[in-house]
Amino acid sequence: MENRTVNILLDGQRVRAEEGTTILRAARQYGIHIPTICYMETLSPYGGCRICTVEIGNGKGGATFLDTSCTREVREGMVIQTQSPRVIRARKMLAELLVASAPNVKLAQDIAARMGLTRVRFSMEDNRCILCGLCIRTCYEQMDGKALGFAGRGVERKVSMPFQARPESCRLCRGCDHVCPGVIVPCQGVKEPGELCGKCVRL
């Protein structure tokens, strides 16, 4: 049975995409870059960071809305803007919050620099975790360890083992470290917590 395709308008271009494909994958198939943080092809989509936000409409003049492209599937007649002013504003705000929370994570610095941010209006923290959830999904979906999860809410949210102790299900595989943006590529350019540098992007 052949896969059904749908017609969409993607950044003003009429294209076809396989039904069930996410907007993010469809955009990548047509060479359109959408920034991501918590997305990884081999893991289930999470949509937590929201940096892949796009603007979606139905082409009939109705209201549009923002949604994460990694979780939203294409539909017939869908109109998608990946670089509209509304999208850019939303992504810049999210990037600014991200770099304020974890300024010494290289991925946060790179995304902020690529979006043209030169200052951060929020108070700086010095976290090494950006709460992308990649480690948790890797542990559950690929290693069948189920040894990690989110604990706490709001500003107290963090990745933790149950009761902050290593369970027997943890295999010490270090798969969590291999996918963690704060571990795999340390940021070398930032000397002071909260410095917004973008040195790597300008190289």
Salt bridges, closest charged atoms under 4 A:
GLU19 OE2 - ARG4 NH1 2.95
GLU55 OE2 - ARG86 NH1 3.62
ASP67 OD1 - ARG50 NH2 3.78
ASP67 OD2 - ARG72 NE 2.72
GLU73 OE1 - ARG75 NH1 3.44
GLU96 OE1 - ARG121 NH2 2.86
ASP110 OD2 - LYS106 NZ 2.51
ASP126 OD1 - ARG128 NH1 2.82
ASP144 OD1 - LYS146 NZ 2.63
ASP177 OD2 - ARG174 NH2 2.46
GLU195 OE2 - LYS199 NZ 3.36
